[in-house]
C-alpha cells in the first residue's frame, strides 16, 4: 500500500468549544482516515456555562457519528488539559498502533495527512523517532518543499505518533529530581547556559504542578530517551484557538504570523542521518521559547523592584513603560 492509499486513525481532543469541534470534524478528509476517535473533557465545577457547552460538544460528536463511524468518550468531570489530553491519548492507543492527534483548535492542511501517511509507516520501528509534527515554526529559513528534518523539540499543534513511543510518557516525571542534579540537561541543550536555565525552570514548575501542561512532560519524556521529532518543510497545521476560550494560548504570539505556510511536495527526500538539526533547535530555543530573554526579564523585574523600594516608584513605572514600548 502506498502512502497515497494509506488511511490513518485520528484522535480529536475537545472540551467546551462545540463550533470549533464541528469545524474540525467536517474538515477531515475521510478518504485518508480509517477511524475517528473523539475524547472530550468534562465541565468545570465552577463554570455553569461549561455544562451547556460540554453537552453541545458531545452532541456535535454524536451528530457526526450518525453519518461516520466514530468512537466517543467524555470525562464525567473536568480533568484539565494536563490530565485530559494524556488520558485521551492513552485511550486512543488502547485501540490503535499509531495515528494522528488533533486538538479542536487545529486546522490541518491536506499536506499534513500526506506527510504523516508517508512517515508513520517508515519510522514505525525506529526507536529514535518518537513523533511526526505538523508544525514548522522556523520562519528565518525556508526548507525545501520536500525536505524534512529532525528536532529535539516536539511541537504538538497537530502531530502523529506510535503506541510504542507514547509508552515513555510519565506524568509524574519521576526521574527529573535525579537528572536535575546531573549534567543531563547540559548535554540535551548542547551546553547552552540560557537554554539549560530556562528548561530547568520549566521542568521544576511542571513537576510541582504550577503549570497546567502535559506537553512539557512529553518534552521531558522525549529528551530523557534521546528521542526526536520529525519537522515538515512547511507548517502544515494552523492553530485557530488564540482567544479567551483557550486554556494556555489566549493571545496569538507575534512570531506565529511569520511562519511559512504552504503545501509540501511528494515524494519526500529522506535525510541520510537521523539526528537533530542543531541550528534549528537553537533558533527554536531563542525565538519560540525565548530562553535568552528569561534572564533579562528577571533582571528587569529586580531593577524595578529596587527603584520602587528606594522611593522612585514613578520613575520605575515610566521605565517599565519604556521597556515595553522598546520590546514592541
C-alpha positions as CSV (number, residue, x, y, z in Angstrom):
1,X,0.0,0.0,0.0
2,X,1.4,3.4,-1.0
3,X,1.2,6.5,1.2
4,X,-1.5,7.9,-1.1
5,X,-3.6,4.9,-0.3
6,X,-2.9,4.6,3.5
7,X,-5.7,5.6,5.8
8,X,-4.8,6.6,9.3
9,X,-6.8,6.6,12.6
10,X,-7.2,10.0,14.2
11,X,-7.9,11.3,17.7
12,X,-9.7,14.6,18.1
13,X,-9.5,16.2,21.6
14,X,-12.2,18.6,22.6
15,X,-13.8,20.3,25.6
16,X,-16.2,23.2,25.6
17,X,-15.9,24.6,22.1
18,X,-18.6,22.9,20.0
19,X,-18.3,25.1,17.0
20,X,-14.5,24.5,16.7
21,X,-15.1,20.8,17.1
22,X,-17.7,20.8,14.4
23,X,-15.5,22.7,12.1
24,X,-12.6,20.3,12.5
25,X,-14.7,17.2,12.2
26,X,-16.4,18.4,9.0
27,X,-13.0,19.4,7.5
28,X,-11.4,15.9,7.9
29,X,-10.5,14.2,4.6
30,X,-12.3,11.0,5.4
31,X,-10.7,9.3,2.4
32,X,-7.4,9.4,4.3
33,X,-8.8,8.4,7.7
34,X,-9.6,4.8,8.8
35,X,-11.1,5.5,12.2
36,X,-12.1,8.6,14.2
37,X,-11.9,8.8,18.0
38,X,-13.2,11.8,19.9
39,X,-12.1,12.4,23.5
40,X,-13.9,15.2,25.4
41,X,-13.1,16.7,28.8
42,X,-15.9,17.2,31.3
43,X,-17.4,20.5,32.6
44,X,-15.6,22.5,35.3
45,X,-17.5,22.6,38.6
46,X,-17.2,26.3,39.0
47,X,-18.3,27.2,35.5
48,X,-22.1,26.7,34.9
49,X,-21.6,27.6,31.2
50,X,-19.4,24.5,30.8
51,X,-22.4,22.2,31.5
52,X,-24.1,23.6,28.3
53,X,-21.0,23.9,26.1
54,X,-19.6,20.5,27.0
55,X,-23.0,18.9,26.3
56,X,-23.1,20.7,23.0
57,X,-19.6,19.3,22.2
58,X,-20.9,15.8,22.9
59,X,-23.9,16.5,20.7
60,X,-21.7,17.6,17.8
61,X,-19.7,14.4,18.0
62,X,-22.9,12.3,18.2
63,X,-24.3,14.1,15.2
64,X,-21.1,13.4,13.2
65,X,-21.4,9.7,14.4
66,X,-24.7,9.3,12.6
67,X,-23.0,9.6,9.2
68,X,-19.5,8.5,10.0
69,X,-18.4,5.6,12.3
70,X,-16.5,7.2,15.3
71,X,-15.8,6.3,18.9
72,X,-16.6,8.8,21.6
73,X,-15.6,9.2,25.2
74,X,-16.3,12.1,27.6
75,X,-15.0,12.6,31.1
76,X,-17.7,12.9,33.8
77,X,-15.8,15.7,35.5
78,X,-13.3,18.2,34.3
79,X,-9.7,16.9,34.3
80,X,-7.9,19.9,32.9
81,X,-5.6,19.7,29.9
82,X,-2.7,18.3,31.9
83,X,-4.8,15.1,32.6
84,X,-7.4,15.1,29.9
85,X,-5.1,15.1,26.9
86,X,-2.8,12.3,28.1
87,X,-5.9,10.3,29.2
88,X,-7.4,10.7,25.7
89,X,-4.1,9.6,24.1
90,X,-3.9,6.6,26.4
91,X,-7.4,5.6,25.4
92,X,-6.6,6.1,21.7
93,X,-3.6,3.8,21.9
94,X,-5.7,1.1,23.6
95,X,-7.3,0.7,20.1
96,X,-4.6,1.6,17.5
97,X,-0.8,1.2,16.9
98,X,-0.3,4.6,15.5
99,X,-2.3,7.6,14.5
100,X,-2.9,11.4,14.2
101,X,-3.7,13.6,17.2
102,X,-5.5,16.9,16.7
103,X,-7.0,19.3,19.3
104,X,-10.2,21.0,18.4
105,X,-8.5,24.3,17.6
106,X,-6.2,22.8,14.9
107,X,-6.8,23.3,11.2
108,X,-4.8,20.7,9.3
109,X,-4.0,21.0,5.6
110,X,-4.2,18.2,3.1
111,X,-0.5,18.0,3.1
112,X,-0.4,17.2,6.8
113,X,-2.2,13.9,6.1
114,X,0.0,13.1,3.1
115,X,3.1,13.9,5.3
116,X,2.1,11.7,8.2
117,X,0.9,8.9,5.9
118,X,4.3,8.6,4.3
119,X,6.4,8.9,7.5
120,X,4.4,6.9,10.2
121,X,5.0,3.5,8.4
122,X,8.6,4.4,7.5
123,X,9.7,5.1,11.1
124,X,7.3,2.8,12.9
125,X,10.1,0.7,14.3
126,X,12.8,3.3,14.6
127,X,13.2,3.9,18.4
128,X,15.0,7.2,17.8
129,X,12.0,8.8,16.3
130,X,9.1,9.5,18.6
131,X,6.7,11.7,16.7
132,X,5.8,13.4,13.4
133,X,5.0,17.0,13.9
134,X,2.8,19.0,11.6
135,X,4.5,22.2,12.7
136,X,7.5,24.1,11.4
137,X,8.0,27.4,13.1
138,X,11.4,28.1,11.6
139,X,10.5,31.3,9.9
140,X,14.1,32.5,9.4
141,X,14.8,29.8,6.9
142,X,12.5,28.0,4.4
143,X,13.2,24.4,4.0
144,X,13.0,22.8,0.5
145,X,9.3,21.8,0.0
146,X,10.1,18.1,0.0
147,X,12.9,18.0,2.7
148,X,12.1,17.3,6.3
149,X,14.5,17.4,9.3
150,X,14.7,16.1,12.9
151,X,14.5,18.1,16.1
152,X,14.6,17.5,19.8
153,X,11.6,19.8,20.1
154,X,8.2,18.1,19.7
155,X,5.6,20.7,18.6
156,X,2.1,19.3,19.1
157,X,-0.3,21.7,17.4
158,X,-1.2,18.8,15.1
159,X,1.0,15.7,15.3
160,X,1.2,11.9,15.0
161,X,2.9,9.2,16.9
162,X,3.0,5.5,17.7
163,X,1.9,3.5,20.7
164,X,5.4,2.3,21.3
165,X,6.5,6.0,21.6
166,X,3.7,7.1,23.8
167,X,4.6,4.4,26.3
168,X,7.5,6.5,27.5
169,X,5.2,9.3,28.8
170,X,5.4,9.6,32.6
171,X,3.1,12.2,34.1
172,X,5.0,12.2,37.4
173,X,8.4,13.0,35.7
174,X,9.8,10.6,38.3
175,X,13.4,10.8,37.0
176,X,13.6,14.6,37.0
177,X,15.0,15.1,40.5
178,X,17.9,12.8,39.8
179,X,18.5,14.1,36.3
180,X,18.4,17.7,37.6
181,X,21.4,17.0,39.8
182,X,23.4,15.6,36.9
183,X,24.8,17.2,33.7
184,X,22.0,15.7,31.6
185,X,20.3,18.9,30.7
186,X,23.6,20.4,29.6
187,X,24.0,17.6,27.2
188,X,20.5,17.9,25.8
189,X,20.9,21.7,25.3
190,X,24.4,21.4,23.9
191,X,25.8,23.2,27.0
192,X,23.9,26.4,26.2
193,X,23.6,28.0,29.6
194,X,20.5,30.1,28.9
195,X,18.6,27.2,27.5
196,X,19.6,25.0,30.4
197,X,18.4,27.6,32.9
198,X,15.1,28.0,31.1
199,X,14.3,24.3,30.8
200,X,15.4,23.6,34.3
201,X,12.9,26.2,35.4
202,X,10.2,24.8,33.2
203,X,10.6,21.3,34.4
204,X,10.7,22.5,38.0
205,X,7.4,24.3,37.6
206,X,5.8,21.4,35.7
207,X,6.7,18.7,38.2
208,X,5.3,20.9,41.0
209,X,2.0,21.3,39.0
210,X,2.5,25.1,38.8
211,X,1.6,25.0,35.1
212,X,-1.2,23.0,33.6
213,X,0.9,21.5,30.8
214,X,1.1,17.9,29.6
215,X,3.3,18.9,26.6
216,X,6.3,19.9,28.9
217,X,6.0,16.4,30.4
218,X,6.1,14.9,26.9
219,X,9.2,17.0,26.1
220,X,10.9,15.7,29.2
221,X,10.0,12.1,28.3
222,X,11.4,12.6,24.7
223,X,14.6,14.1,25.9
224,X,15.1,11.5,28.6
225,X,15.4,8.8,26.0
226,X,17.2,11.0,23.4
227,X,14.1,10.9,21.1
228,X,13.5,13.1,18.1
229,X,10.5,14.6,16.3
230,X,10.2,15.0,12.5
231,X,9.7,18.6,11.3
232,X,8.0,19.2,8.0
233,X,9.3,21.5,5.3
234,X,6.4,24.0,5.9
235,X,3.9,24.5,8.7
236,X,1.0,22.1,7.9
237,X,-1.4,22.7,10.7
238,X,-2.8,26.1,11.7
239,X,-3.8,26.8,15.3
240,X,-7.0,28.8,15.5
241,X,-7.5,28.8,19.2
242,X,-5.9,32.1,20.3
243,X,-8.8,33.5,22.3
244,X,-10.2,33.7,25.8
245,X,-11.7,30.2,25.5
246,X,-8.2,28.7,25.3
247,X,-6.5,27.3,28.5
248,X,-2.9,28.3,27.7
249,X,-2.9,30.3,24.5
250,X,-5.3,33.2,24.9
251,X,-3.2,35.5,22.7
252,X,-1.5,34.8,19.4
253,X,2.3,35.2,19.8
254,X,3.9,37.6,17.4
255,X,6.2,35.0,15.8
256,X,3.2,32.8,14.8
257,X,2.2,35.2,12.0
258,X,5.6,34.9,10.3
259,X,5.5,31.2,9.9
260,X,6.0,30.0,6.2
261,X,2.9,28.0,5.2
262,X,2.1,26.1,2.1
263,X,2.0,22.6,0.6
264,X,4.8,20.1,0.6
265,X,6.0,18.1,-2.4
266,X,5.9,14.4,-2.7
267,X,7.9,12.2,-2.8
268,X,9.8,13.4,0.2
269,X,13.6,13.5,0.3
270,X,14.6,11.4,3.3
271,X,17.7,12.5,5.3
272,X,20.7,10.3,5.3
273,X,21.1,10.7,9.1
274,X,18.6,10.6,11.9
275,X,19.9,13.4,14.0
276,X,18.7,16.8,15.3
277,X,19.2,19.9,13.3
278,X,21.2,21.8,16.0
279,X,20.9,25.2,14.2
280,X,17.1,25.0,14.1
281,X,16.9,23.7,17.7
282,X,19.0,26.6,19.0
283,X,16.9,29.0,16.9
284,X,13.7,27.5,18.4
285,X,15.0,27.9,21.9
286,X,15.7,31.6,21.3
287,X,12.8,32.6,19.1
288,X,9.9,30.4,20.2
289,X,10.7,29.7,23.9
290,X,12.6,32.9,24.3
291,X,15.2,31.2,26.5
292,X,17.7,34.1,26.2
293,X,15.1,36.7,27.4
294,X,14.2,35.0,30.7
295,X,17.3,36.2,32.5
296,X,16.7,39.7,31.1
297,X,13.2,39.7,32.4
298,X,14.3,38.7,35.9
299,X,17.0,41.4,35.9
300,X,14.5,44.0,34.7
301,X,12.0,43.0,37.4
302,X,14.7,43.1,40.1
303,X,15.7,46.5,38.9
304,X,12.2,47.9,39.0
305,X,11.6,46.5,42.5
306,X,14.8,48.1,43.7
307,X,13.7,51.5,42.3
308,X,10.3,51.2,44.0
309,X,11.9,50.3,47.3
310,X,14.0,53.5,47.4
311,X,11.1,55.7,46.6
312,X,11.4,56.1,42.9
313,X,8.0,54.5,42.1
314,X,7.1,57.0,39.4
315,X,10.4,56.6,37.7
316,X,10.1,52.8,37.9
317,X,6.6,52.9,36.2
318,X,7.9,55.2,33.4
319,X,10.9,52.9,32.9
320,X,8.7,49.8,32.7
321,X,6.5,51.5,30.1
322,X,9.6,52.5,28.1
323,X,10.9,49.0,28.2
324,X,7.6,47.6,27.0
325,X,7.5,50.0,24.1
326,X,11.1,49.1,23.1
327,X,10.2,45.4,23.1
328,X,7.3,46.0,20.7
